[in-house]
């Protein structure tokens, strides 16, 4: 009888331990939300004839994302979630696209307008 009790006790301990491990794995946070975001492409060189939109995407970080352009006289940004489209004007020089995630992490892409 003692052997049966001992075996049942060990089985209960194993089941309880497995339940704790499964519960712990289910509670882990999403690694992407804890990581800093990155933007792609990180830099772009635009020639005067490149007037179409340039697509930028953000990876990592925590949604929601806020997109902003440093100099709106040089170009505009239209964003939806993880994707944004930058459209240049005829002005030349450097411009920057900033993406900020919900954790207030900001990354920058550089645009060189020739």
Secondary structure, DSSP 8 states (H G I E B T S, - for coil): -HHHHHHHHHHHHHHHHHHHHHHHHHH---HHHHS--EEESSEEEE-TT--S-EEEEEESS-S--EEEES-TTTEEEEEETTEEEEEE-S--EEEEEEEE-TT--EEEEEEEE-
